Amino acid sequence: MTVNLLNYSQPQLAEYFHGLGEKPFRAKQLMRWMHHFGVHDFDQMTDIAKSLRDKLKDQAEITPPGIKLEQISEDGTRKWLIDAGTGNGVETVFIPEAERGTLCVSSQVGCALECTFCSTGRQGFNRNLTVSEIIGQLWVANKALGRDPKGDRIISNVVMMGMGEPLANFDNVVTALNIMLDDSAYGLSRRRVTVSTSGMVPAMDRLREACPVALAVSLHAPNDALRDVIVPINKKYPIKELMAACQRYLEKAPRDFVTFEYVMLDGVNDSVEHARQLLDIVRDVPCKFNLIPFNPFPNSGYDTSKPEAIRRFRDVLMQADYVVTTRKTRGDDIDAACGQLAGKVQDKTRRTERNKVMQVISVEKTV
């Protein structure tokens, strides 16, 4: 059976080569060819013996995911629809900025967590992405973007904030993270790789031990009653447990703070009182805040907070000496902004079907 070597970290490649009777250093060579140079043709790997190259051609492949569609926004944001097979697609977004280039990577086809403000969450869930499909998004984007005039890679940061809950695909995501950090592959700093979670507390503890990188938490509400509605996983891991997990994570994290992401929903979670409640729940967690104006999508049921409401909310946090950023909407003309990623999901949860049934029931009761 042919294996896709993009699924393997360097230690796993060393085991693979050991099974072929080869020395462990072959793993480092292959990692450099695959990831550092972006080569997928064994014949181009000139420092590997031809006999081994021929053996690899018979038994293995280096196959990145295919691209179904590429779009470029007026602001320079680029989005790729990555082929995930059987009619599915996931989205990957590159956001260029003056000091860095950030790639937003997906981890699942759809998402099972059903956050109510998220377009991906409305799509339902199909499956976890493989390691090759996760790291393949970085591989594909590097190929498409090339290098800057100095010869450096354009992508300097990676955020696991695309489609899916990364910690619900733990093993594959951690392997992909290790490849991103590997000096023979992409050589990214732990400080420049961020995993965003909706609050899977046990998996946060596992990540702290397995591969601590920068952490972002999709908080979005300052109390359990509201978060139970907006981010339903809160019913399983309420805010008090989540804050304790954040404190534990910081014991080994490469950054000395957690970033709390907070989508601003008009009249839902954006009042001054909500801001004061937010200060109360994070008082023991070193953190900064990223306020995200809601990006509308059809039938979302939410509106974007008004600029003055966002400003008042931000000022309450800043007056308490917290660092607060308000995310600039990027790529919304190609549906690449935060919360808009939807891709193409053959929903195995039948969520869309259930929602339609509930809408019909609601209409009938109204009538």
C-alpha positions in Angstrom: 0.0 0.0 0.0 1.4 3.4 -1.0 1.8 5.8 1.9 1.7 9.6 1.7 4.9 10.8 3.4 3.3 14.2 4.1 1.5 12.5 7.0 4.8 11.9 8.9 6.7 14.0 11.3 10.5 13.5 11.3 10.5 10.9 14.1 7.8 9.0 12.2 9.8 9.2 9.0 12.9 7.9 10.9 10.8 4.8 11.9 9.6 4.4 8.3 13.2 4.5 7.0 14.3 2.1 9.7 11.7 -0.3 8.3 13.3 0.0 4.9 16.7 -0.7 6.4 17.9 2.9 6.0 19.7 5.2 8.4 17.7 7.8 10.5 19.3 10.8 8.8 17.3 10.0 5.7 14.3 11.4 7.6 15.9 14.8 7.9 16.9 14.8 4.2 13.3 14.0 3.2 11.8 16.6 5.5 14.0 19.3 3.9 13.0 18.3 0.4 9.3 17.9 1.1 8.7 21.0 3.3 11.7 23.3 3.2 12.0 23.1 -0.6 8.4 22.0 -1.4 9.5 19.1 -3.6 7.2 16.2 -4.2 9.1 14.4 -7.0 11.6 11.9 -5.6 13.7 12.2 -8.7 14.6 15.8 -7.8 16.0 14.7 -4.4 19.6 14.7 -5.7 21.4 13.9 -2.4 19.4 10.7 -1.9 20.7 7.5 -3.5 18.9 6.6 -6.7 18.3 3.1 -5.4 16.4 4.6 -2.4 14.6 7.0 -4.6 13.4 4.1 -6.8 12.3 2.2 -3.7 10.3 5.3 -2.5 8.7 5.6 -5.9 7.4 2.1 -5.5 6.1 2.3 -2.0 5.4 6.0 -1.2 4.2 9.3 -2.5 4.3 13.0 -1.5 0.8 14.1 -2.4 -0.4 17.5 -1.2 -4.2 18.3 -1.3 -5.6 19.7 -4.5 -7.0 23.2 -4.9 -10.6 23.5 -6.1 -10.6 27.3 -6.1 -8.4 30.3 -5.4 -9.7 33.8 -4.7 -7.8 37.1 -4.0 -9.4 39.9 -2.1 -9.0 43.6 -2.9 -7.0 43.9 0.3 -4.6 41.2 -0.7 -6.1 38.4 1.4 -6.0 35.1 -0.5 -8.3 32.1 0.1 -8.0 28.6 -1.2 -10.7 26.0 -1.3 -8.8 22.8 -0.6 -10.2 19.5 -2.0 -11.1 17.1 0.8 -12.6 14.5 -1.4 -16.2 13.1 -1.9 -17.5 16.6 -2.6 -16.0 18.2 0.5 -13.8 21.2 0.6 -12.0 23.2 3.4 -10.8 26.7 3.3 -7.4 28.2 4.0 -6.7 31.9 4.2 -3.6 34.0 3.9 -3.6 37.4 5.5 -0.8 39.8 4.5 0.3 42.5 6.8 3.2 44.9 7.0 5.2 43.0 9.6 4.0 39.4 9.0 2.1 37.0 6.8 -0.4 34.9 8.6 -1.9 31.6 7.3 -5.2 30.5 8.8 -5.4 26.7 8.6 -8.4 24.4 8.9 -8.4 21.2 10.9 -11.7 19.5 10.2 -14.3 19.3 7.4 -17.0 21.3 9.1 -17.3 21.4 12.9 -19.3 19.5 15.4 -19.4 22.2 18.1 -22.3 24.3 16.7 -21.2 27.8 17.8 -24.2 29.8 16.7 -22.4 32.8 15.2 -20.1 30.7 13.0 -20.8 29.9 9.4 -18.7 26.7 9.6 -20.7 25.6 12.6 -23.9 25.9 10.6 -22.6 23.6 7.9 -22.4 20.5 10.1 -19.5 18.0 10.4 -18.1 15.4 8.1 -14.6 14.2 9.3 -11.3 15.1 10.7 -8.5 16.2 8.3 -5.4 14.0 8.0 -2.0 15.3 8.8 -1.2 15.6 5.1 -4.4 17.6 4.6 -3.5 20.0 7.5 0.2 20.5 6.8 -0.7 20.3 3.1 -2.5 23.7 3.5 0.8 25.3 4.5 2.6 23.4 1.7 0.2 24.6 -0.9 0.2 28.2 0.3 4.0 28.3 0.4 4.0 27.1 -3.2 1.5 29.6 -4.3 3.0 32.6 -2.5 6.7 31.9 -3.3 9.3 33.9 -1.5 10.0 37.6 -0.9 12.9 39.4 -2.6 15.3 38.4 0.2 14.4 34.7 -0.4 12.5 34.4 2.8 9.1 32.7 3.1 6.2 35.0 3.0 4.3 33.0 5.6 5.7 33.9 9.1 2.8 32.9 11.3 0.2 30.1 11.3 -3.1 30.1 13.2 -5.2 27.1 13.6 -8.4 29.2 13.4 -9.9 27.9 10.2 -12.7 25.4 9.8 -13.1 23.0 12.7 -12.1 22.7 16.4 -8.4 21.8 16.3 -8.4 20.0 19.7 -11.1 17.7 18.5 -8.6 16.4 16.0 -5.8 16.2 18.5 -3.4 13.6 17.3 -3.3 14.8 13.7 -3.1 18.5 14.7 -0.2 17.9 17.1 1.7 16.0 14.4 1.1 18.8 12.0 2.3 21.3 14.6 5.5 19.4 15.1 6.2 19.5 11.4 5.6 23.3 11.4 8.1 23.7 14.3 10.7 21.3 12.8 13.8 23.2 11.7 14.2 20.8 8.8 10.7 21.6 7.6 9.2 25.1 8.2 11.2 26.1 11.3 8.4 28.2 12.8 8.7 29.5 16.4 6.2 28.2 19.0 5.4 31.9 19.6 4.3 32.2 15.9 2.0 29.2 15.8 -1.3 29.6 17.5 -4.0 27.0 18.3 -7.5 28.4 18.9 -10.0 26.4 20.9 -13.6 26.8 21.9 -12.7 25.4 25.3 -12.0 21.6 25.2 -10.4 21.6 28.7 -8.9 18.0 28.8 -7.4 18.5 25.3 -5.9 21.9 26.4 -4.1 20.0 29.2 -2.9 17.4 26.7 -1.6 20.1 24.3 0.3 21.8 27.2 2.3 18.5 27.6 2.5 17.4 24.0 3.2 20.5 22.0 2.7 23.9 23.8 2.3 26.7 21.3 0.5 30.0 21.6 -3.1 29.7 22.8 -6.2 31.5 21.8 -9.6 30.8 23.4 -12.9 31.6 21.6 -14.6 33.0 24.6 -17.4 35.3 23.2 -19.4 35.6 26.4 -18.7 36.7 30.0 -21.1 34.4 31.8 -22.2 30.8 31.6 -25.8 31.5 30.8 -24.9 33.4 27.6 -22.0 31.2 26.6 -24.1 28.1 26.9 -26.1 29.5 24.0 -23.3 31.1 21.8 -20.7 28.4 22.4 -22.6 25.2 23.4 -19.5 23.3 24.6 -19.6 25.6 27.6 -22.3 23.3 29.0 -19.7 20.6 29.3 -16.7 22.8 30.3 -18.1 26.0 32.0 -16.1 29.2 32.3 -14.6 28.5 35.7 -13.1 25.2 34.4 -11.9 26.9 31.2 -10.2 29.7 33.1 -8.4 27.1 35.4 -7.2 25.3 32.2 -5.9 28.5 30.8 -3.9 29.1 34.0 -2.4 25.6 33.8 -1.6 26.0 30.1 0.5 29.1 30.8 2.8 27.1 33.0 4.4 25.7 29.8 3.3 28.1 27.1 5.8 30.0 24.9 3.8 33.2 25.5 3.0 34.5 29.0 -0.6 35.3 28.1 -3.7 33.8 26.5 -5.5 35.6 23.8 -9.3 35.7 24.4 -11.2 36.1 21.1 -14.6 37.8 21.5 -16.9 38.2 18.6 -19.0 41.4 19.0 -22.8 40.6 18.5 -25.1 43.6 18.5 -27.3 43.6 21.6 -26.2 40.2 22.6 -22.8 40.4 24.3 -21.5 43.9 23.7 -22.8 46.0 26.6 -20.6 47.8 29.1 -22.0 45.5 31.8 -20.8 42.5 29.7 -17.3 44.1 29.5 -17.3 44.4 33.3 -18.4 40.8 33.7 -15.6 39.8 31.3 -13.0 41.5 33.5 -14.3 39.6 36.5 -13.9 36.1 35.0 -10.4 36.7 33.6 -8.9 38.4 36.6 -6.6 35.5 37.5 -5.5 34.7 33.9 -2.8 36.8 32.2 -4.4 37.7 28.9 -5.1 40.1 26.1 -8.3 40.5 24.1 -9.1 40.4 20.5 -12.5 41.9 19.7 -13.9 40.6 16.5 -16.7 42.6 14.8 -19.2 39.9 13.6 -19.0 39.1 9.9 -22.6 38.5 8.7 -23.6 35.5 6.7 -27.1 34.6 5.4 -29.7 33.6 8.1 -27.1 34.0 10.9 -29.7 35.7 13.2 -27.0 38.2 14.4 -26.0 41.7 13.5 -22.6 43.3 13.9 -22.1 45.5 17.0 -22.2 49.2 16.3 -18.8 50.9 16.2 -19.7 53.0 19.3 -20.7 49.9 21.2 -17.3 48.2 20.3 -15.5 51.4 21.4 -17.3 51.5 24.8 -16.6 47.8 25.4 -12.9 48.2 24.4 -12.5 51.2 26.7 -13.8 49.4 29.7 -11.1 46.7 29.2 -8.3 49.1 28.4 -9.1 51.2 31.4 -8.4 48.1 33.4 -4.9 48.0 31.8 -5.5 45.1 29.4 -4.1 45.0 25.9 -7.1 45.1 23.5 -7.1 44.9 19.7 -10.1 45.2 17.5 -9.6 42.9 14.5 -9.8 44.6 11.2 -12.1 42.8 8.8 -10.0 41.3 6.0 -11.2 39.4 3.0 -14.9 39.8 3.5 -15.4 40.4 -0.2 -14.4 36.7 -0.8 -16.0 35.4 2.5 -12.6 34.9 4.1 -13.2 36.9 7.2 -13.4 35.4 10.7 -16.5 33.3 11.1 -17.3 33.2 7.4 -15.4 30.1 6.4 -17.8 27.5 5.2 -16.1 25.4 2.5 -18.2 22.5 1.2 -19.3 20.0 3.8 -21.3 16.8 3.3 -22.8 16.9 6.7 -22.8 13.5 8.5 -24.5 15.0 11.5 -27.6 15.9 9.5 -27.5 19.2 11.2 -28.8 21.2 8.3 -31.7 18.8 7.9 -32.5 19.0 11.6 -32.4 22.8 11.5 -34.9 22.9 8.5 -37.3 20.6 10.4 -37.1 22.9 13.5 -37.7 25.9 11.4 -40.8 24.3 9.9 -42.0 23.3 13.4 -41.4 26.9 14.6 -43.4 28.3 11.7 -46.3 25.9 12.3 -46.4 26.9 16.0 -46.5 30.5 15.0 -49.3 30.0 12.6 
